[in-house]
Amino acid sequence: MIQQAYIEGVSTRKVDDLLQSLGLTGIDKSQVSRVCKALDEVVEQFRNRPLEGTYPYLWLDAVYLKVRHNHRIVNEAVVLAIGARDTGEREILGFSVGMSEEEASWQEFLRALVRRGLKGVQPACADRLVISDAHEGLKAAISKVLGGATWQRCRVHFMRNLLAHVPHGDKAMVAAAVRTIFAQPNHQAARQQLAEVVKAMHARWPKAAELLAAAEDEVLAYMDFPQDHWTRIYSTNILERLIREIRRRTNVVGVFPDDPSVVRLLGTQVIEIAEDWELERRFFSLESMQRLTHPEQVLVAEPMPLRLAPVR
């Protein structure tokens, strides 16, 4: 019960109150900590387990937690990876705690995944996709460690960045225009529509237009993959949901006393979530995953018409 309370995010200080409320003998904070440290071995086994099979899709992101270091409270990055197997199941591949999202931290994390057996997104696997935001350190690490894989810039993060260059009153109009690009039925049609949108935007929102033009390959990469996968591979939403669950539980703790306590709590949470995923149906159907190696022939469609308000 003590371990389960810890996994659910109940602080060690509050576990004693919980036990007493149940009519059980109280237990002090140090005893709770010793009991919870028994979880460390299970967590390490999970973090170091071999990765078997191939993973055509890989999502990467990070969450920041407050940790006490040398009598100071600092924000530490927890980097996370989720993979989709070639059989369609999703899997939490691992996580690592570091001081930041710098390139060196991401390189170390990705190389650790490769050493454990990550296959499907390494060099010479250009038909595989890595999905992340455009953090410079992460981009550089992906290029160096997973250089042959295709990179998809998270579409959700990109839209936020794009609209930051647009006046508030025009954001809805620009967002609607950009969405016509993503509504196209195939990659070629989306490229044609993107060119039209850039042209229409340039006079009124030149910085946003330039950003959109420069990001063409990054934000449309997912369209070279099976269409019924698009809604799940154009963004890091799958990781955002995992991060929300992590935050729900870590917010109870507030400030972690050290790195091992972060690894312990996150590890037990991640293991629990991973077990729940195993009971769910495939994230992608087996039939659709087979189309990664036998892609369907897609007809080229005309771009959807674009209408923007005239320049005044």
C-alpha positions in Angstrom: 0.0 0.0 0.0 2.9 2.4 0.8 4.5 1.8 -2.6 1.2 2.3 -4.4 0.5 5.6 -2.5 4.0 6.7 -3.6 3.3 5.8 -7.2 0.1 7.8 -7.1 2.1 10.8 -6.1 1.4 10.9 -2.3 4.4 12.6 -0.6 6.4 10.5 1.9 5.4 13.0 4.6 1.7 12.4 3.9 2.0 8.6 3.9 2.1 8.6 7.7 -1.1 10.6 7.9 -2.7 8.2 5.4 -1.8 5.1 7.4 -3.1 6.7 10.6 -6.3 7.6 9.0 -6.8 4.0 8.1 -6.2 3.0 11.7 -2.8 1.6 11.0 0.5 2.2 13.0 2.2 5.3 11.8 5.4 5.2 9.9 8.0 8.0 9.7 9.4 9.6 6.6 12.7 7.8 6.6 11.0 4.4 6.8 8.7 5.3 3.9 11.8 6.3 1.9 13.5 2.9 2.6 10.4 1.0 1.5 10.1 3.0 -1.7 13.8 2.5 -2.6 12.9 -1.2 -3.1 11.3 0.1 -6.3 14.7 1.1 -7.7 15.6 -2.3 -8.9 12.3 -2.7 -10.8 12.7 0.8 -12.4 16.3 0.1 -13.5 15.3 -3.2 -15.1 12.6 -1.3 -17.1 15.0 1.4 -18.1 17.7 -1.0 -19.3 15.6 -3.7 -20.8 16.5 -4.8 -24.4 14.4 -3.2 -27.2 13.3 -5.9 -29.5 11.7 -5.7 -33.0 11.7 -2.5 -35.0 10.2 0.9 -34.3 9.1 2.7 -37.5 7.9 5.7 -35.5 9.7 7.5 -32.7 8.3 10.4 -30.6 10.7 12.6 -28.5 9.9 15.3 -26.0 10.8 16.6 -22.5 9.2 17.7 -19.3 10.8 20.0 -16.6 10.6 19.2 -12.9 11.9 21.1 -9.9 14.8 19.3 -8.1 16.9 20.4 -5.2 20.7 20.6 -6.0 23.3 22.0 -3.6 20.7 23.8 -1.5 19.1 25.4 -4.6 16.0 24.5 -6.5 16.6 24.0 -10.2 14.5 23.0 -13.2 15.7 19.7 -14.6 14.7 18.2 -18.0 13.3 14.7 -18.1 13.6 13.5 -21.7 11.2 10.8 -22.9 10.8 8.5 -25.9 7.8 6.6 -27.2 8.0 4.2 -30.1 5.5 2.4 -32.3 6.4 -1.2 -33.2 6.1 -2.5 -36.7 3.2 -4.5 -35.3 1.3 -1.4 -34.3 1.7 -1.3 -30.6 3.0 1.8 -28.8 5.7 1.5 -26.2 7.4 3.8 -23.7 11.0 3.2 -24.7 12.7 5.1 -21.9 13.5 8.3 -20.1 16.5 10.1 -18.7 17.0 12.9 -16.1 19.4 15.8 -17.0 20.1 19.4 -16.3 18.8 20.6 -19.7 17.8 19.7 -23.3 21.2 20.5 -24.7 22.5 18.4 -27.6 24.9 16.4 -25.5 22.0 15.2 -23.2 19.8 14.2 -26.1 22.8 12.4 -27.9 23.5 10.4 -24.8 19.9 9.4 -24.4 19.4 8.5 -28.1 22.7 6.5 -28.1 21.5 4.6 -25.0 18.3 3.6 -26.9 20.4 2.4 -29.8 22.6 0.4 -27.5 19.6 -1.3 -26.1 18.5 -2.4 -29.5 16.4 0.4 -31.0 16.0 -0.3 -34.7 13.9 1.3 -37.4 15.0 4.9 -37.2 18.8 4.7 -37.6 20.7 5.7 -40.7 19.6 3.9 -43.9 16.0 3.9 -42.6 14.7 6.9 -44.5 11.2 5.3 -44.5 11.1 5.8 -40.7 9.9 8.9 -38.9 11.1 10.8 -35.8 8.6 13.3 -34.5 9.6 16.1 -32.1 9.6 19.9 -31.7 12.2 22.1 -33.2 14.5 22.5 -30.2 18.0 23.0 -31.6 19.8 20.6 -29.3 17.3 17.9 -30.1 17.4 18.5 -33.8 21.2 18.2 -33.8 21.1 15.0 -31.8 18.6 13.4 -34.1 20.7 14.3 -37.1 23.9 12.8 -35.6 22.5 9.7 -34.0 19.4 9.0 -36.2 20.6 10.8 -39.3 19.0 8.6 -41.9 15.5 8.8 -40.5 12.9 11.4 -41.7 12.1 14.1 -39.2 8.7 15.5 -38.7 8.4 18.8 -36.8 5.5 18.8 -34.4 2.7 20.5 -36.3 1.1 21.8 -33.1 4.3 23.5 -31.9 4.9 24.9 -35.3 1.5 26.6 -35.5 2.2 28.3 -32.2 5.5 29.6 -33.4 4.0 30.7 -36.7 1.1 32.6 -35.2 3.5 34.4 -32.8 4.5 36.4 -35.9 0.9 37.4 -36.7 -1.1 40.2 -35.0 -3.8 38.9 -32.6 -6.7 40.0 -34.8 -5.4 38.1 -37.8 -4.4 34.9 -36.1 -7.7 33.1 -36.8 -7.5 34.0 -40.5 -3.9 32.8 -40.9 -4.6 29.6 -38.9 -7.5 28.8 -41.2 -5.4 29.4 -44.3 -2.6 27.2 -43.0 -5.1 24.4 -42.1 -6.0 24.2 -45.8 -2.5 22.9 -46.4 -2.9 20.1 -44.0 -6.4 19.2 -45.3 -4.9 18.2 -48.7 -5.2 14.5 -49.6 -1.5 13.9 -50.4 2.0 15.4 -50.2 2.1 16.9 -53.7 -1.2 18.7 -53.3 -0.1 20.0 -49.9 3.1 21.4 -51.4 1.1 23.2 -54.0 -1.3 24.6 -51.5 1.5 25.7 -49.2 3.1 27.7 -52.0 -0.3 29.4 -52.6 -0.7 30.2 -48.9 2.8 31.6 -48.7 2.2 33.8 -51.7 -1.1 35.1 -50.3 0.4 35.8 -46.8 3.6 37.5 -47.9 2.3 41.0 -48.3 0.6 41.2 -44.9 2.6 38.8 -42.7 6.0 38.5 -44.3 7.8 36.9 -41.3 5.1 34.3 -40.9 5.2 33.6 -44.7 8.9 33.1 -44.7 8.7 30.8 -41.7 6.1 28.7 -43.4 8.1 28.4 -46.6 11.2 27.4 -44.8 9.4 24.7 -42.7 7.8 23.0 -45.7 9.8 19.8 -45.6 9.6 19.6 -41.8 5.9 20.0 -41.3 4.8 17.9 -44.3 7.1 14.9 -43.8 4.3 12.8 -42.3 2.4 12.9 -45.6 4.9 10.4 -47.1 3.5 7.8 -44.7 0.1 5.9 -44.6 -2.7 8.3 -44.6 -4.5 6.6 -41.7 -1.5 7.3 -39.5 -1.4 11.0 -40.2 -3.4 12.2 -37.2 -1.0 10.4 -34.8 2.3 11.1 -36.4 2.1 14.8 -37.4 2.6 15.9 -33.7 3.9 14.9 -30.3 0.4 14.7 -28.9 1.0 11.1 -27.7 3.8 12.4 -25.5 1.9 15.4 -24.4 -0.7 13.1 -22.9 2.0 11.1 -21.1 3.5 14.3 -19.8 0.2 15.5 -18.5 -0.2 12.3 -16.5 3.3 12.7 -15.2 2.6 16.3 -14.1 -0.6 15.3 -12.4 1.4 13.1 -10.0 4.6 15.0 -9.7 2.8 18.2 -8.9 1.9 16.6 -5.6 5.6 16.3 -4.7 6.4 19.8 -5.8 10.2 19.8 -5.3 12.2 16.6 -5.5 15.0 16.2 -3.0 17.4 14.7 -5.6 17.7 12.9 -9.0 17.2 9.4 -7.7 13.8 10.3 -6.3 12.8 11.7 -9.7 13.9 8.5 -11.4 12.1 6.4 -8.8 8.8 8.2 -9.0 8.8 8.6 -12.8 9.9 5.1 -13.4 7.1 3.6 -11.3 4.6 5.8 -13.1 5.9 5.0 -16.5 5.8 1.2 -15.8 2.2 1.5 -14.6 1.2 3.4 -17.7 3.1 1.0 -20.0 1.3 -2.0 -18.4 -2.1 -0.2 -19.1 -1.0 0.3 -22.8 -0.3 -3.4 -23.1 -4.0 -4.1 -22.4 -5.2 -1.7 -25.0 -5.7 -2.4 -28.7 -3.0 -1.6 -31.2 -2.1 2.1 -31.7 -2.0 1.4 -35.5 -3.6 -1.5 -37.2 -1.3 -4.3 -38.4 -2.7 -3.9 -41.9 -1.8 -0.2 -42.0 1.7 -0.9 -40.6 2.4 -3.2 -43.5 1.8 -0.3 -45.9 5.0 1.2 -44.6 6.9 -1.3 -46.7 4.2 -1.6 -49.4 2.8 2.0 -49.7 -0.5 2.5 -51.5 -0.5 4.4 -54.7 -2.0 7.9 -54.0 -3.5 10.0 -56.7 -2.5 13.6 -56.9 -5.4 16.0 -56.1 -5.8 19.6 -56.8 -5.2 22.0 -53.9 -8.2 23.2 -52.0 -9.0 26.8 -52.9 -7.6 29.5 -50.7 -9.5 32.7 -49.8 -7.9 35.4 -47.7 -9.4 38.8 -47.1 -8.0 41.4 -49.5 -5.1 43.6 -48.4 -6.3 47.1 -47.5 
